[in-house]
C-alpha cells in the first residue's frame, strides 16, 4: 500500500481562508505574511490542504523511495502561533535563524507568535533562499 500525501494543493480561496482567522491581530499578520511571501517567493499563493498557504511547488523523492509534491515555501496561521514552512535542509538555515528574532524552530517549521517579533528582511531572505535552494536540490 502506497503512502498518500495528505497535504495537496486545493482550489480553496486564500483570502477567504485568511478572513476566517478569528483573532483580528493574527488575521492582519496573516495578510502581512501573504504579502511578504508572495513578494519574496515570486509565486501566487495557493491553499495546500485545509490550512497551509503555499507558494510554488516542487517534486521531491527521498532515498526511501517516498516521493511527492510540496510547496516551495508557505505558512499557516495556527491557533497558538504561525508555522512558517521553509527549506529545512538549507545549510545556511541556522545562521539566518540566529538573526531572525523571537521564534521557535522545529524540524520542519519555524514558529513565530507575530510578525513584529521577527526581522522582516531576514525572513524575506530566508524565503528567497529556500526557493532558490529547493530548486537547486530538486530540479524539474
N, CA, C and O atoms as CSV, one atom per row, in Angstrom:
chain,resi,resn,atom,element,x,y,z
A,1,UNK,N,N,0.838,-1.189,0.000
A,1,UNK,CA,C,0.000,0.000,0.000
A,1,UNK,C,C,0.881,1.250,0.000
A,1,UNK,O,O,1.752,1.391,0.858
A,2,UNK,N,N,0.662,2.152,-0.950
A,2,UNK,CA,C,1.474,3.359,-1.077
A,2,UNK,C,C,1.113,4.410,-0.040
A,2,UNK,O,O,-0.007,4.447,0.471
A,3,UNK,N,N,2.065,5.242,0.251
A,3,UNK,CA,C,1.859,6.339,1.187
A,3,UNK,C,C,1.120,7.454,0.458
A,3,UNK,O,O,1.538,7.861,-0.625
A,4,UNK,N,N,0.041,7.948,1.026
A,4,UNK,CA,C,-0.740,9.013,0.409
A,4,UNK,C,C,-0.399,10.347,1.066
A,4,UNK,O,O,-0.538,10.498,2.280
A,5,UNK,N,N,0.041,11.298,0.277
A,5,UNK,CA,C,0.368,12.613,0.798
A,5,UNK,C,C,-0.930,13.321,1.180
A,5,UNK,O,O,-1.839,13.448,0.359
A,6,UNK,N,N,-1.012,13.785,2.437
A,6,UNK,CA,C,-2.229,14.433,2.918
A,6,UNK,C,C,-2.365,15.862,2.404
A,6,UNK,O,O,-3.463,16.307,2.070
A,7,UNK,N,N,-1.256,16.569,2.343
A,7,UNK,CA,C,-1.311,17.979,2.001
A,7,UNK,C,C,-1.128,18.181,0.509
A,7,UNK,O,O,-0.014,18.117,-0.011
A,8,UNK,N,N,-2.225,18.423,-0.162
A,8,UNK,CA,C,-2.196,18.649,-1.602
A,8,UNK,C,C,-2.729,20.044,-1.894
A,8,UNK,O,O,-3.497,20.607,-1.113
A,9,UNK,N,N,-2.311,20.591,-3.028
A,9,UNK,CA,C,-2.812,21.901,-3.434
A,9,UNK,C,C,-4.303,21.785,-3.727
A,9,UNK,O,O,-4.753,20.822,-4.349
A,10,UNK,N,N,-5.059,22.777,-3.271
A,10,UNK,CA,C,-6.507,22.785,-3.493
A,10,UNK,C,C,-6.891,24.062,-4.236
A,10,UNK,O,O,-6.052,24.932,-4.466
A,11,UNK,N,N,-8.154,24.162,-4.604
A,11,UNK,CA,C,-8.654,25.370,-5.256
A,11,UNK,C,C,-9.326,26.309,-4.263
A,11,UNK,O,O,-9.971,27.277,-4.666
A,12,UNK,N,N,-9.182,26.031,-2.964
A,12,UNK,CA,C,-9.795,26.891,-1.956
A,12,UNK,C,C,-9.210,28.308,-2.055
A,12,UNK,O,O,-8.057,28.485,-2.450
A,13,UNK,N,N,-10.002,29.290,-1.700
A,13,UNK,CA,C,-9.607,30.688,-1.799
A,13,UNK,C,C,-8.747,31.106,-0.601
A,13,UNK,O,O,-9.158,30.956,0.550
A,14,UNK,N,N,-7.562,31.627,-0.882
A,14,UNK,CA,C,-6.624,32.027,0.167
A,14,UNK,C,C,-7.196,33.174,1.016
A,14,UNK,O,O,-7.108,33.146,2.243
A,15,UNK,N,N,-7.773,34.166,0.360
A,15,UNK,CA,C,-8.318,35.319,1.085
A,15,UNK,C,C,-9.480,34.882,1.982
A,15,UNK,O,O,-9.569,35.316,3.130
A,16,UNK,N,N,-10.362,34.036,1.472
A,16,UNK,CA,C,-11.471,33.516,2.301
A,16,UNK,C,C,-10.922,32.795,3.520
A,16,UNK,O,O,-11.452,32.937,4.622
A,17,UNK,N,N,-9.855,32.016,3.323
A,17,UNK,CA,C,-9.239,31.299,4.438
A,17,UNK,C,C,-8.706,32.287,5.481
A,17,UNK,O,O,-8.950,32.116,6.675
A,18,UNK,N,N,-7.982,33.317,5.038
A,18,UNK,CA,C,-7.434,34.309,5.975
A,18,UNK,C,C,-8.570,35.045,6.687
A,18,UNK,O,O,-8.468,35.330,7.881
A,19,UNK,N,N,-9.637,35.351,5.976
A,19,UNK,CA,C,-10.775,36.048,6.586
A,19,UNK,C,C,-11.420,35.225,7.702
A,19,UNK,O,O,-12.080,35.784,8.577
A,20,UNK,N,N,-11.237,33.913,7.681
A,20,UNK,CA,C,-11.797,33.056,8.744
A,20,UNK,C,C,-10.910,33.009,9.995
A,20,UNK,O,O,-11.305,32.419,11.001
A,21,UNK,N,N,-9.721,33.619,9.947
A,21,UNK,CA,C,-8.864,33.677,11.137
A,21,UNK,C,C,-9.563,34.595,12.134
A,21,UNK,O,O,-9.785,35.772,11.850
A,22,UNK,N,N,-9.913,34.051,13.314
A,22,UNK,CA,C,-10.761,34.787,14.265
A,22,UNK,C,C,-10.096,36.006,14.881
A,22,UNK,O,O,-10.705,37.074,14.948
A,23,UNK,N,N,-8.860,35.863,15.329
A,23,UNK,CA,C,-8.178,36.957,16.012
A,23,UNK,C,C,-7.787,38.041,14.986
A,23,UNK,O,O,-7.045,37.757,14.045
A,24,UNK,N,N,-8.283,39.286,15.163
A,24,UNK,CA,C,-8.008,40.351,14.186
A,24,UNK,C,C,-6.515,40.643,14.008
A,24,UNK,O,O,-6.065,40.913,12.895
A,25,UNK,N,N,-5.749,40.591,15.098
A,25,UNK,CA,C,-4.298,40.847,15.031
A,25,UNK,C,C,-3.623,39.735,14.222
A,25,UNK,O,O,-2.757,40.000,13.389
A,26,UNK,N,N,-4.021,38.518,14.472
A,26,UNK,CA,C,-3.459,37.376,13.744
A,26,UNK,C,C,-3.859,37.438,12.271
A,26,UNK,O,O,-3.053,37.119,11.396
A,27,UNK,N,N,-5.084,37.843,11.995
A,27,UNK,CA,C,-5.556,37.981,10.620
A,27,UNK,C,C,-4.716,39.037,9.891
A,27,UNK,O,O,-4.299,38.826,8.752
A,28,UNK,N,N,-4.469,40.181,10.560
A,28,UNK,CA,C,-3.647,41.251,9.973
A,28,UNK,C,C,-2.238,40.731,9.692
A,28,UNK,O,O,-1.664,41.031,8.645
A,29,UNK,N,N,-1.680,39.955,10.618
A,29,UNK,CA,C,-0.347,39.369,10.419
A,29,UNK,C,C,-0.353,38.368,9.266
A,29,UNK,O,O,0.623,38.268,8.523
A,30,UNK,N,N,-1.449,37.629,9.117
A,30,UNK,CA,C,-1.549,36.673,8.011
A,30,UNK,C,C,-1.484,37.412,6.673
A,30,UNK,O,O,-0.866,36.932,5.722
A,31,UNK,N,N,-2.123,38.581,6.606
A,31,UNK,CA,C,-2.048,39.386,5.384
A,31,UNK,C,C,-0.633,39.925,5.159
A,31,UNK,O,O,-0.164,39.987,4.022
A,32,UNK,N,N,0.043,40.311,6.240
A,32,UNK,CA,C,1.439,40.775,6.118
A,32,UNK,C,C,2.322,39.651,5.589
A,32,UNK,O,O,3.156,39.864,4.709
A,33,UNK,N,N,2.127,38.448,6.136
A,33,UNK,CA,C,2.918,37.300,5.675
A,33,UNK,C,C,2.579,36.951,4.233
A,33,UNK,O,O,3.464,36.591,3.457
A,34,UNK,N,N,1.307,37.056,3.868
A,34,UNK,CA,C,0.886,36.782,2.492
A,34,UNK,C,C,1.643,37.708,1.533
A,34,UNK,O,O,2.159,37.269,0.505
A,35,UNK,N,N,1.697,38.985,1.885
A,35,UNK,CA,C,2.394,39.970,1.059
A,35,UNK,C,C,3.893,39.656,0.984
A,35,UNK,O,O,4.484,39.655,-0.096
A,36,UNK,N,N,4.486,39.395,2.127
A,36,UNK,CA,C,5.922,39.126,2.216
A,36,UNK,C,C,6.303,37.860,1.439
A,36,UNK,O,O,7.250,37.878,0.652
A,37,UNK,N,N,5.576,36.773,1.658
A,37,UNK,CA,C,5.867,35.515,0.975
A,37,UNK,C,C,5.650,35.639,-0.537
A,37,UNK,O,O,6.441,35.116,-1.323
A,38,UNK,N,N,4.575,36.333,-0.945
A,38,UNK,CA,C,4.298,36.496,-2.374
A,38,UNK,C,C,5.449,37.239,-3.048
A,38,UNK,O,O,5.932,36.822,-4.101
A,39,UNK,N,N,5.886,38.339,-2.437
A,39,UNK,CA,C,6.971,39.147,-3.000
A,39,UNK,C,C,8.295,38.379,-3.011
A,39,UNK,O,O,9.014,38.389,-4.010
A,40,UNK,N,N,8.611,37.718,-1.901
A,40,UNK,CA,C,9.906,37.046,-1.778
A,40,UNK,C,C,9.973,35.750,-2.583
A,40,UNK,O,O,11.016,35.431,-3.156
A,41,UNK,N,N,8.877,35.008,-2.631
A,41,UNK,CA,C,8.892,33.714,-3.332
A,41,UNK,C,C,8.692,33.890,-4.840
A,41,UNK,O,O,9.207,33.109,-5.640
A,42,UNK,N,N,7.937,34.927,-5.213
A,42,UNK,CA,C,7.678,35.153,-6.627
A,42,UNK,C,C,6.607,34.234,-7.204
A,42,UNK,O,O,6.541,34.030,-8.416
A,43,UNK,N,N,5.775,33.686,-6.335
A,43,UNK,CA,C,4.691,32.797,-6.765
A,43,UNK,C,C,3.392,33.278,-6.146
A,43,UNK,O,O,3.389,33.915,-5.093
A,44,UNK,N,N,2.295,32.969,-6.806
A,44,UNK,CA,C,0.966,33.272,-6.285
A,44,UNK,C,C,0.662,32.296,-5.142
A,44,UNK,O,O,1.075,31.137,-5.169
A,45,UNK,N,N,-0.064,32.791,-4.145
A,45,UNK,CA,C,-0.452,31.954,-3.008
A,45,UNK,C,C,-1.525,30.952,-3.418
A,45,UNK,O,O,-2.462,31.290,-4.142
A,46,UNK,N,N,-1.377,29.716,-2.945
A,46,UNK,CA,C,-2.380,28.667,-3.160
A,46,UNK,C,C,-2.600,27.963,-1.832
A,46,UNK,O,O,-1.692,27.876,-1.005
A,47,UNK,N,N,-3.813,27.460,-1.634
A,47,UNK,CA,C,-4.072,26.671,-0.430
A,47,UNK,C,C,-3.522,25.257,-0.636
A,47,UNK,O,O,-3.660,24.670,-1.709
A,48,UNK,N,N,-2.902,24.732,0.408
A,48,UNK,CA,C,-2.422,23.340,0.439
A,48,UNK,C,C,-3.102,22.697,1.634
A,48,UNK,O,O,-2.914,23.128,2.772
A,49,UNK,N,N,-3.890,21.667,1.373
A,49,UNK,CA,C,-4.646,21.057,2.460
A,49,UNK,C,C,-5.632,22.078,3.014
A,49,UNK,O,O,-6.042,22.999,2.307
A,50,UNK,N,N,-6.007,21.917,4.264
A,50,UNK,CA,C,-7.035,22.781,4.858
A,50,UNK,C,C,-6.478,24.082,5.416
A,50,UNK,O,O,-7.227,25.044,5.590
A,51,UNK,N,N,-5.163,24.134,5.704
A,51,UNK,CA,C,-4.696,25.288,6.479
A,51,UNK,C,C,-3.318,25.836,6.113
A,51,UNK,O,O,-2.802,26.697,6.826
A,52,UNK,N,N,-2.710,25.368,5.031
A,52,UNK,CA,C,-1.385,25.875,4.662
A,52,UNK,C,C,-1.498,26.733,3.406
A,52,UNK,O,O,-2.084,26.322,2.405
A,53,UNK,N,N,-0.926,27.932,3.480
A,53,UNK,CA,C,-0.850,28.814,2.323
A,53,UNK,C,C,0.546,28.613,1.733
A,53,UNK,O,O,1.552,28.972,2.345
A,54,UNK,N,N,0.583,28.035,0.536
A,54,UNK,CA,C,1.863,27.677,-0.071
A,54,UNK,C,C,2.153,28.486,-1.326
A,54,UNK,O,O,1.255,29.061,-1.942
A,55,UNK,N,N,3.434,28.514,-1.688
A,55,UNK,CA,C,3.906,29.296,-2.827
A,55,UNK,C,C,4.816,28.424,-3.680
A,55,UNK,O,O,5.810,27.883,-3.197
A,56,UNK,N,N,4.458,28.296,-4.964
A,56,UNK,CA,C,5.246,27.439,-5.847
A,56,UNK,C,C,5.104,25.990,-5.425
A,56,UNK,O,O,4.367,25.679,-4.490
A,57,UNK,N,N,5.806,25.108,-6.108
A,57,UNK,CA,C,5.804,23.693,-5.717
A,57,UNK,C,C,7.038,23.016,-6.282
A,57,UNK,O,O,7.658,23.500,-7.229
A,58,UNK,N,N,7.376,21.898,-5.686
A,58,UNK,CA,C,8.486,21.086,-6.192
A,58,UNK,C,C,8.166,19.630,-5.943
A,58,UNK,O,O,7.392,19.291,-5.047
A,59,UNK,N,N,8.768,18.780,-6.742
A,59,UNK,CA,C,8.604,17.334,-6.573
A,59,UNK,C,C,9.839,16.803,-5.880
A,59,UNK,O,O,10.963,17.054,-6.314
A,60,UNK,N,N,9.628,16.068,-4.800
A,60,UNK,CA,C,10.760,15.525,-4.052
A,60,UNK,C,C,10.707,14.001,-4.089
A,60,UNK,O,O,9.656,13.391,-4.286
A,61,UNK,N,N,11.884,13.414,-3.891
A,61,UNK,CA,C,11.967,11.964,-3.767
A,61,UNK,C,C,13.063,11.668,-2.750
A,61,UNK,O,O,14.213,12.074,-2.914
A,62,UNK,N,N,12.681,10.952,-1.698
A,62,UNK,CA,C,13.640,10.607,-0.651
A,62,UNK,C,C,14.342,9.301,-1.011
A,62,UNK,O,O,13.833,8.517,-1.812
A,63,UNK,N,N,15.520,9.070,-0.412
A,63,UNK,CA,C,16.220,7.796,-0.654
A,63,UNK,C,C,15.347,6.575,-0.345
A,63,UNK,O,O,15.548,5.504,-0.918
A,64,UNK,N,N,14.370,6.741,0.570
A,64,UNK,CA,C,13.464,5.645,0.936
A,64,UNK,C,C,12.521,5.287,-0.211
A,64,UNK,O,O,11.861,4.249,-0.190
A,65,UNK,N,N,12.471,6.187,-1.234
A,65,UNK,CA,C,11.559,5.962,-2.340
A,65,UNK,C,C,10.294,6.787,-2.210
A,65,UNK,O,O,9.542,6.936,-3.173
A,66,UNK,N,N,10.053,7.334,-1.000
A,66,UNK,CA,C,8.876,8.182,-0.782
A,66,UNK,C,C,9.024,9.433,-1.644
A,66,UNK,O,O,10.075,10.073,-1.642
A,67,UNK,N,N,7.963,9.778,-2.382
A,67,UNK,CA,C,8.016,10.981,-3.188
A,67,UNK,C,C,6.696,11.715,-3.159
A,67,UNK,O,O,5.666,11.151,-2.790
A,68,UNK,N,N,6.731,12.972,-3.548
A,68,UNK,CA,C,5.509,13.754,-3.550
A,68,UNK,C,C,5.766,15.160,-4.041
A,68,UNK,O,O,6.849,15.482,-4.530
A,69,UNK,N,N,4.756,15.986,-3.902
A,69,UNK,CA,C,4.844,17.387,-4.287
A,69,UNK,C,C,4.540,18.221,-3.055
A,69,UNK,O,O,3.650,17.887,-2.273
A,70,UNK,N,N,5.280,19.301,-2.885
A,70,UNK,CA,C,5.089,20.180,-1.737
A,70,UNK,C,C,5.292,21.627,-2.175
A,70,UNK,O,O,5.927,21.889,-3.196
A,71,UNK,N,N,4.748,22.566,-1.394
A,71,UNK,CA,C,5.031,23.968,-1.724
A,71,UNK,C,C,6.502,24.281,-1.458
A,71,UNK,O,O,7.105,23.700,-0.555
A,72,UNK,N,N,7.082,25.190,-2.234
A,72,UNK,CA,C,8.472,25.596,-2.000
A,72,UNK,C,C,8.595,26.247,-0.623
A,72,UNK,O,O,9.515,25.945,0.137
A,73,UNK,N,N,7.668,27.131,-0.317
A,73,UNK,CA,C,7.601,27.787,0.994
A,73,UNK,C,C,6.132,28.012,1.320
A,73,UNK,O,O,5.271,27.920,0.445
A,74,UNK,N,N,5.855,28.305,2.577
A,74,UNK,CA,C,4.471,28.576,2.948
A,74,UNK,C,C,4.355,28.932,4.409
A,74,UNK,O,O,5.341,28.979,5.145
A,75,UNK,N,N,3.118,29.183,4.810
A,75,UNK,CA,C,2.860,29.467,6.221
A,75,UNK,C,C,1.437,29.065,6.568
A,75,UNK,O,O,0.593,28.876,5.693
A,76,UNK,N,N,1.194,28.941,7.861
A,76,UNK,CA,C,-0.138,28.603,8.325
A,76,UNK,C,C,-0.430,29.356,9.615
A,76,UNK,O,O,0.333,29.265,10.576
A,77,UNK,N,N,-1.546,30.110,9.639
A,77,UNK,CA,C,-1.929,30.772,10.893
A,77,UNK,C,C,-2.624,29.779,11.816
A,77,UNK,O,O,-3.813,29.503,11.657
A,78,UNK,N,N,-1.888,29.249,12.773
A,78,UNK,CA,C,-2.453,28.286,13.727
A,78,UNK,C,C,-2.991,29.036,14.939
A,78,UNK,O,O,-2.742,30.231,15.095
A,79,UNK,N,N,-3.725,28.339,15.790
A,79,UNK,CA,C,-4.275,28.975,16.995
A,79,UNK,C,C,-3.172,29.588,17.868
A,79,UNK,O,O,-3.259,30.749,18.269
A,80,UNK,N,N,-2.143,28.798,18.153
A,80,UNK,CA,C,-1.101,29.247,19.075
A,80,UNK,C,C,-0.103,30.204,18.429
A,80,UNK,O,O,0.376,31.131,19.082
A,81,UNK,N,N,0.213,29.986,17.151
A,81,UNK,CA,C,1.262,30.767,16.500
A,81,UNK,C,C,1.177,30.602,14.986
A,81,UNK,O,O,0.235,30.003,14.467
A,82,UNK,N,N,2.158,31.134,14.295
A,82,UNK,CA,C,2.271,30.911,12.848
A,82,UNK,C,C,3.325,29.845,12.604
A,82,UNK,O,O,4.409,29.885,13.188
A,83,UNK,N,N,3.006,28.900,11.747
A,83,UNK,CA,C,4.004,27.935,11.291
A,83,UNK,C,C,4.515,28.436,9.946
A,83,UNK,O,O,3.735,28.661,9.021
A,84,UNK,N,N,5.823,28.608,9.846
A,84,UNK,CA,C,6.444,29.033,8.594
A,84,UNK,C,C,7.177,27.839,7.999
A,84,UNK,O,O,8.014,27.224,8.660
A,85,UNK,N,N,6.863,27.515,6.761
A,85,UNK,CA,C,7.476,26.369,6.100
A,85,UNK,C,C,8.519,26.868,5.112
A,85,UNK,O,O,8.194,27.486,4.098
A,86,UNK,N,N,9.780,26.587,5.431
A,86,UNK,CA,C,10.873,26.970,4.549
A,86,UNK,C,C,11.821,25.785,4.455
A,86,UNK,O,O,11.709,24.838,5.234
A,87,UNK,N,N,12.748,25.826,3.515
A,87,UNK,CA,C,13.656,24.697,3.302
A,87,UNK,C,C,14.366,24.318,4.596
A,87,UNK,O,O,15.057,25.139,5.200
A,88,UNK,N,N,14.190,23.068,5.013
A,88,UNK,CA,C,14.811,22.628,6.269
A,88,UNK,C,C,16.238,22.125,6.044
A,88,UNK,O,O,17.037,22.099,6.980
A,89,UNK,N,N,16.563,21.725,4.815
A,89,UNK,CA,C,17.890,21.172,4.563
A,89,UNK,C,C,18.934,22.211,4.217
A,89,UNK,O,O,20.112,21.883,4.080
A,90,UNK,N,N,18.517,23.465,4.072
A,90,UNK,CA,C,19.435,24.536,3.679
A,90,UNK,C,C,20.545,24.683,4.715
A,90,UNK,O,O,20.269,24.934,5.888
A,91,UNK,N,N,21.805,24.529,4.285
A,91,UNK,CA,C,22.915,24.620,5.238
A,91,UNK,C,C,23.044,25.988,5.921
A,91,UNK,O,O,23.677,26.093,6.972
A,92,UNK,N,N,22.456,27.024,5.340
A,92,UNK,CA,C,22.554,28.367,5.932
A,92,UNK,C,C,21.404,28.668,6.895
A,92,UNK,O,O,21.358,29.746,7.487
A,93,UNK,N,N,20.482,27.727,7.054
A,93,UNK,CA,C,19.281,27.966,7.859
A,93,UNK,C,C,19.599,28.455,9.268
A,93,UNK,O,O,19.010,29.429,9.735
A,94,UNK,N,N,20.527,27.784,9.946
A,94,UNK,CA,C,20.850,28.153,11.338
A,94,UNK,C,C,21.351,29.580,11.448
A,94,UNK,O,O,20.963,30.305,12.363
A,95,UNK,N,N,22.210,29.991,10.526
A,95,UNK,CA,C,22.753,31.350,10.556
A,95,UNK,C,C,21.637,32.383,10.412
A,95,UNK,O,O,21.657,33.416,11.082
A,96,UNK,N,N,20.670,32.110,9.544
A,96,UNK,CA,C,19.538,33.024,9.384
A,96,UNK,C,C,18.667,33.032,10.643
A,96,UNK,O,O,18.229,34.089,11.096
A,97,UNK,N,N,18.422,31.854,11.197
A,97,UNK,CA,C,17.565,31.759,12.382
A,97,UNK,C,C,18.128,32.570,13.548
A,97,UNK,O,O,17.375,33.152,14.329
A,98,UNK,N,N,19.468,32.605,13.659
A,98,UNK,CA,C,20.105,33.375,14.736
A,98,UNK,C,C,19.769,34.856,14.641
A,98,UNK,O,O,19.729,35.551,15.656
A,99,UNK,N,N,19.524,35.351,13.413
A,99,UNK,CA,C,19.246,36.777,13.202
A,99,UNK,C,C,17.749,37.079,13.076
A,99,UNK,O,O,17.354,38.243,13.017
A,100,UNK,N,N,16.920,36.034,13.034
A,100,UNK,CA,C,15.506,36.214,12.725
A,100,UNK,C,C,14.732,36.993,13.787
A,100,UNK,O,O,13.853,37.789,13.457
A,101,UNK,N,N,15.054,36.766,15.048
A,101,UNK,CA,C,14.272,37.370,16.125
A,101,UNK,C,C,13.606,36.266,16.925
A,101,UNK,O,O,14.055,35.120,16.910
A,102,UNK,N,N,12.525,36.617,17.631
A,102,UNK,CA,C,11.870,35.676,18.539
A,102,UNK,C,C,11.116,34.600,17.748
A,102,UNK,O,O,10.165,34.896,17.025
A,103,UNK,N,N,11.557,33.358,17.899
A,103,UNK,CA,C,10.928,32.232,17.190
A,103,UNK,C,C,11.266,30.938,17.904
A,103,UNK,O,O,12.105,30.911,18.805
A,104,UNK,N,N,10.609,29.876,17.497
A,104,UNK,CA,C,10.984,28.514,17.896
A,104,UNK,C,C,11.179,27.765,16.591
A,104,UNK,O,O,10.407,27.931,15.647
A,105,UNK,N,N,12.210,26.946,16.542
A,105,UNK,CA,C,12.450,26.184,15.318
A,105,UNK,C,C,12.196,24.715,15.562
A,105,UNK,O,O,12.797,24.107,16.448
A,106,UNK,N,N,11.300,24.145,14.770
A,106,UNK,CA,C,11.076,22.709,14.807
A,106,UNK,C,C,11.874,22.087,13.677
A,106,UNK,O,O,12.629,22.773,12.990
A,107,UNK,N,N,11.707,20.790,13.487
A,107,UNK,CA,C,12.436,20.124,12.424
A,107,UNK,C,C,11.973,20.629,11.050
A,107,UNK,O,O,12.794,20.880,10.169
A,108,UNK,N,N,10.665,20.774,10.877
A,108,UNK,CA,C,10.132,21.163,9.573
A,108,UNK,C,C,9.662,22.611,9.516
A,108,UNK,O,O,9.521,23.164,8.425
A,109,UNK,N,N,9.418,23.231,10.656
A,109,UNK,CA,C,8.814,24.570,10.671
A,109,UNK,C,C,9.590,25.519,11.559
A,109,UNK,O,O,10.377,25.120,12.417
A,110,UNK,N,N,9.333,26.797,11.313
A,110,UNK,CA,C,9.756,27.851,12.225
A,110,UNK,C,C,8.455,28.438,12.750
A,110,UNK,O,O,7.553,28.754,11.975
A,111,UNK,N,N,8.360,28.581,14.058
A,111,UNK,CA,C,7.139,29.081,14.673
A,111,UNK,C,C,7.367,30.495,15.185
A,111,UNK,O,O,8.347,30.759,15.881
A,112,UNK,N,N,6.457,31.407,14.838
A,112,UNK,CA,C,6.524,32.761,15.376
A,112,UNK,C,C,5.147,33.120,15.934
A,112,UNK,O,O,4.125,32.635,15.448
A,113,UNK,N,N,5.133,33.976,16.962
A,113,UNK,CA,C,3.866,34.415,17.542
A,113,UNK,C,C,3.241,35.536,16.720
A,113,UNK,O,O,2.037,35.544,16.465
A,114,UNK,N,N,4.092,36.490,16.307
A,114,UNK,CA,C,3.602,37.599,15.491
A,114,UNK,C,C,4.734,38.143,14.628
A,114,UNK,O,O,5.912,37.955,14.931
A,115,UNK,N,N,4.358,38.815,13.555
A,115,UNK,CA,C,5.349,39.319,12.607
A,115,UNK,C,C,6.275,40.343,13.265
A,115,UNK,O,O,7.461,40.403,12.941
A,116,UNK,N,N,5.743,41.147,14.186
A,116,UNK,CA,C,6.573,42.157,14.858
A,116,UNK,C,C,7.723,41.548,15.667
A,116,UNK,O,O,8.670,42.253,16.017
A,117,UNK,N,N,7.649,40.257,15.965
A,117,UNK,CA,C,8.713,39.586,16.736
A,117,UNK,C,C,9.946,39.283,15.893
A,117,UNK,O,O,11.007,38.974,16.436
A,118,UNK,N,N,9.816,39.368,14.570
A,118,UNK,CA,C,10.937,38.958,13.711
A,118,UNK,C,C,11.391,40.091,12.800
A,118,UNK,O,O,10.663,41.055,12.566
A,119,UNK,N,N,12.602,39.952,12.297
A,119,UNK,CA,C,13.170,40.889,11.342
A,119,UNK,C,C,12.655,40.495,9.955
A,119,UNK,O,O,13.017,39.445,9.423
A,120,UNK,N,N,11.803,41.353,9.377
A,120,UNK,CA,C,11.171,41.019,8.095
A,120,UNK,C,C,12.186,40.843,6.969
A,120,UNK,O,O,11.972,40.041,6.060
A,121,UNK,N,N,13.294,41.594,7.024
A,121,UNK,CA,C,14.317,41.454,5.981
A,121,UNK,C,C,14.982,40.077,6.046
A,121,UNK,O,O,15.241,39.453,5.017
A,122,UNK,N,N,15.252,39.613,7.263
A,122,UNK,CA,C,15.840,38.280,7.437
A,122,UNK,C,C,14.845,37.229,6.966
A,122,UNK,O,O,15.225,36.269,6.296
A,123,UNK,N,N,13.572,37.406,7.312
A,123,UNK,CA,C,12.545,36.461,6.874
A,123,UNK,C,C,12.448,36.445,5.348
A,123,UNK,O,O,12.361,35.376,4.745
A,124,UNK,N,N,12.462,37.619,4.725
A,124,UNK,CA,C,12.412,37.721,3.267
A,124,UNK,C,C,13.596,36.964,2.638
A,124,UNK,O,O,13.427,36.223,1.669
A,125,UNK,N,N,14.777,37.162,3.200
A,125,UNK,CA,C,15.975,36.480,2.704
A,125,UNK,C,C,15.826,34.963,2.847
A,125,UNK,O,O,16.209,34.210,1.952
A,126,UNK,N,N,15.269,34.522,3.975
A,126,UNK,CA,C,15.078,33.079,4.200
A,126,UNK,C,C,14.108,32.487,3.185
A,126,UNK,O,O,14.313,31.376,2.697
A,127,UNK,N,N,13.050,33.234,2.868
A,127,UNK,CA,C,12.071,32.763,1.890
A,127,UNK,C,C,12.726,32.651,0.508
A,127,UNK,O,O,12.607,31.628,-0.167
A,128,UNK,N,N,13.422,33.724,0.101
A,128,UNK,CA,C,14.103,33.724,-1.205
A,128,UNK,C,C,15.109,32.587,-1.278
A,128,UNK,O,O,15.181,31.868,-2.275
A,129,UNK,N,N,15.880,32.434,-0.216
A,129,UNK,CA,C,16.925,31.408,-0.147
A,129,UNK,C,C,16.304,29.999,-0.212
A,129,UNK,O,O,16.846,29.118,-0.879
A,130,UNK,N,N,15.191,29.789,0.467
A,130,UNK,CA,C,14.522,28.486,0.457
A,130,UNK,C,C,14.088,28.112,-0.952
A,130,UNK,O,O,14.279,26.978,-1.391
A,131,UNK,N,N,13.500,29.078,-1.661
A,131,UNK,CA,C,13.043,28.833,-3.032
A,131,UNK,C,C,14.230,28.457,-3.917
A,131,UNK,O,O,14.179,27.465,-4.644
A,132,UNK,N,N,15.298,29.252,-3.852
A,132,UNK,CA,C,16.498,29.001,-4.661
A,132,UNK,C,C,17.107,27.645,-4.328
A,132,UNK,O,O,17.434,26.864,-5.221
A,133,UNK,N,N,17.255,27.373,-3.035
A,133,UNK,CA,C,17.902,26.136,-2.588
A,133,UNK,C,C,17.095,24.907,-3.025
A,133,UNK,O,O,17.663,23.934,-3.520
A,134,UNK,N,N,15.774,24.955,-2.841
A,134,UNK,CA,C,14.945,23.811,-3.220
A,134,UNK,C,C,14.961,23.572,-4.731
A,134,UNK,O,O,14.951,22.425,-5.179
A,135,UNK,N,N,14.985,24.642,-5.507
A,135,UNK,CA,C,15.045,24.492,-6.967
A,135,UNK,C,C,16.370,23.854,-7.405
A,135,UNK,O,O,16.425,23.110,-8.385
A,136,UNK,N,N,17.438,24.166,-6.651
A,136,UNK,CA,C,18.744,23.542,-6.949
A,136,UNK,C,C,18.764,22.085,-6.522
A,136,UNK,O,O,19.287,21.230,-7.236
A,137,UNK,N,N,18.194,21.801,-5.356
A,137,UNK,CA,C,18.189,20.433,-4.825
A,137,UNK,C,C,17.250,19.507,-5.605
A,137,UNK,O,O,17.533,18.321,-5.776
A,138,UNK,N,N,16.147,20.058,-6.066
A,138,UNK,CA,C,15.126,19.261,-6.763
A,138,UNK,C,C,14.796,19.894,-8.113
A,138,UNK,O,O,13.703,20.429,-8.303
A,139,UNK,N,N,15.762,19.830,-9.067
A,139,UNK,CA,C,15.478,20.433,-10.380
A,139,UNK,C,C,14.301,19.725,-11.039
A,139,UNK,O,O,14.082,18.533,-10.827
A,140,UNK,N,N,13.555,20.467,-11.831
A,140,UNK,CA,C,12.361,19.893,-12.501
A,140,UNK,C,C,12.707,18.636,-13.293
A,140,UNK,O,O,11.830,18.034,-13.910
